[in-house]
Structures are given as C-alpha cells and as structure tokens.
Amino acid sequence: MSSADFLLSERQQKLLRALFLHGEGQFSVSDLIRIAGPRNGATQRILDSFEKAGVVTREPRGNQRLYSVNKKYPFYPELRSICLKTFGLADVISDELMKFAPNIQTAFVFGSIARGRSGRTAISTSWLWGTWIASN
C-alpha cells in the first residue's frame, strides 16, 4: 500500500514504477503485462490512457509495440517525483531491506537517484547507507 493509492490503482503504480525507474528503457506490451499482473485487457486500457494523456510514447518495432516514459510530458518532473517518493524507489528498497528488518535501525539512499537522475548509470552511482544492529 502506498500513499498514492487514492490517486492511482495498484496496476497503474506498477506500470509507472517500471517506466520511471527505467527511464531510458522501452518495454513491450508483454513485459508490461508481466509487471502489472494478469488481466492483459486492463493493462492495455491503462497503457492506452497513458498514451492518450501523453505520459508514455509508443514506438512500433516489427510486430511489437514498445512503450517508454515521455520525458517531454509537461508534468514529467512532478509525476516522476511523486512516483519515486510514494511507490517507486522507496518500495523497491524497502521490500529488499525487509529481509534484514530486525537488524536495520536506519537507512539512507544517496547519489544519482537521490538527486533525481535515472537510468542504468544512476543506479550504479547510488549508495545505500544505514545503521546495522548486531544480532545475538
């Protein structure tokens, strides 16, 4: 559950998370259906509405349609910021850190992603730092 649940469905959040966390990437419809979960008709309707609104662009390549986030969308910076703060990066890191939850006191992300950059190089130049509590 995220603080954006009142605004976006879980399926919409999963799609936007994939698109915004991998801002340079392109996704086929089948990739996005796998990410969003079953019911490909619902996913396709969401993609159509995102495309109509200008949030994503669609590029035909052979018999595939590839979707990517539209960085020219007027509200791109704000929407990206909302996504990363509410259900994007924080959820991904939180899910991974839950394995170690009893031993983690605090955790911070800094580097390229924390400064609002995206893409493969941003991920490789970001760090997670925290306080570890030794277990007995």
C-alpha positions as CSV (number, residue, x, y, z in Angstrom):
1,M,0.0,0.0,0.0
2,S,1.3,3.4,-0.9
3,S,0.3,7.0,-0.2
4,A,-0.7,7.3,-3.8
5,D,-3.4,4.6,-3.6
6,F,-6.2,7.3,-3.6
7,L,-4.8,8.6,-6.9
8,L,-3.7,5.5,-8.9
9,S,-4.6,1.9,-8.9
10,E,-2.1,-0.8,-8.0
11,R,-1.8,-1.7,-11.6
12,Q,-1.1,1.9,-12.7
13,Q,1.5,2.2,-9.9
14,K,3.3,-1.0,-11.1
15,L,3.4,0.3,-14.7
16,L,4.6,3.8,-13.7
17,R,7.2,2.3,-11.4
18,A,8.7,0.3,-14.2
19,L,8.6,3.1,-16.6
20,F,10.0,5.8,-14.3
21,L,12.7,3.6,-12.6
22,H,14.0,2.6,-16.0
23,G,13.5,6.0,-17.7
24,E,15.8,5.1,-20.6
25,G,14.2,1.8,-21.2
26,Q,11.5,0.6,-23.6
27,F,9.0,-2.1,-22.6
28,S,6.9,-4.4,-24.9
29,V,3.3,-4.9,-24.0
30,S,4.1,-8.4,-22.8
31,D,6.8,-7.1,-20.5
32,L,4.4,-4.6,-19.0
33,I,1.6,-7.2,-18.6
34,R,4.1,-9.4,-16.7
35,I,5.0,-6.5,-14.5
36,A,1.4,-5.3,-13.9
37,G,-0.1,-8.8,-13.4
38,P,-2.8,-10.8,-15.0
39,R,-5.7,-9.3,-17.0
40,N,-3.9,-8.0,-20.1
41,G,-7.0,-6.1,-21.2
42,A,-6.9,-3.9,-18.1
43,T,-3.2,-3.3,-18.6
44,Q,-3.7,-2.4,-22.3
45,R,-6.5,0.1,-21.4
46,I,-4.2,1.8,-18.9
47,L,-1.4,2.0,-21.5
48,D,-3.8,3.5,-24.0
49,S,-4.9,6.1,-21.4
50,F,-1.3,6.9,-20.5
51,E,-0.5,7.3,-24.2
52,K,-3.6,9.4,-24.9
53,A,-2.6,11.7,-22.0
54,G,1.0,11.9,-23.2
55,V,2.6,10.2,-20.2
56,V,4.1,7.5,-22.4
57,T,5.1,7.1,-26.0
58,R,4.6,4.1,-28.2
59,E,7.0,3.0,-30.9
60,P,6.2,0.2,-33.3
61,R,9.1,-2.1,-33.9
62,G,8.3,-5.1,-36.1
63,N,5.3,-6.7,-34.7
64,Q,5.8,-5.3,-31.3
65,R,4.8,-2.0,-29.7
66,L,7.4,-0.6,-27.3
67,Y,6.4,1.9,-24.6
68,S,8.6,4.3,-22.8
69,V,8.1,7.3,-20.5
70,N,7.6,10.6,-22.3
71,K,10.2,13.0,-20.9
72,K,8.6,15.8,-22.8
73,Y,5.3,15.3,-20.9
74,P,4.5,18.7,-19.3
75,F,4.2,17.2,-15.8
76,Y,7.1,14.7,-16.2
77,P,9.3,16.1,-13.4
78,E,6.4,16.3,-10.9
79,L,4.9,12.9,-11.8
80,R,8.3,11.2,-11.6
81,S,8.9,12.8,-8.2
82,I,5.5,11.6,-7.0
83,C,6.2,8.1,-8.3
84,L,9.6,7.8,-6.7
85,K,8.5,9.2,-3.4
86,T,5.4,7.2,-3.0
87,F,5.7,3.8,-4.7
88,G,8.9,3.8,-6.8
89,L,12.4,3.5,-5.4
90,A,11.3,3.6,-1.7
91,D,9.1,0.5,-2.2
92,V,11.8,-1.4,-4.1
93,I,14.4,-0.7,-1.5
94,S,12.0,-1.3,1.4
95,D,11.0,-4.7,0.0
96,E,14.6,-5.8,-0.2
97,L,15.6,-4.5,3.2
98,M,12.6,-6.2,4.9
99,K,14.7,-9.4,4.8
100,F,17.0,-7.8,7.3
101,A,14.4,-5.7,9.1
102,P,15.3,-6.8,12.7
103,N,18.9,-5.6,12.2
104,I,18.4,-2.3,10.5
105,Q,17.9,0.8,12.5
106,T,18.1,3.5,9.8
107,A,18.8,3.5,6.0
108,F,19.6,6.4,3.6
109,V,19.9,6.5,-0.2
110,F,22.2,9.0,-1.7
111,G,23.9,9.5,-5.1
112,S,22.5,9.9,-8.5
113,I,19.0,8.6,-7.9
114,A,18.6,10.6,-4.7
115,R,19.4,13.7,-6.9
116,G,16.7,12.8,-9.3
117,R,18.7,11.2,-12.1
118,S,17.6,8.0,-13.7
119,G,18.9,5.2,-15.9
120,R,21.5,2.5,-15.6
121,T,24.4,4.8,-14.7
122,A,22.3,6.4,-12.0
123,I,21.7,3.1,-10.3
124,S,25.3,2.2,-10.4
125,T,26.4,5.5,-8.8
126,S,23.9,5.4,-5.9
127,W,24.6,4.1,-2.5
128,L,22.5,2.8,0.4
129,W,23.9,3.6,3.8
130,G,22.4,2.7,7.2
131,T,22.9,1.6,10.8
132,W,23.1,-2.1,11.4
133,I,22.3,-3.6,14.8
134,A,24.2,-6.8,15.5
135,S,22.1,-9.7,16.4
136,N,22.9,-12.2,19.1
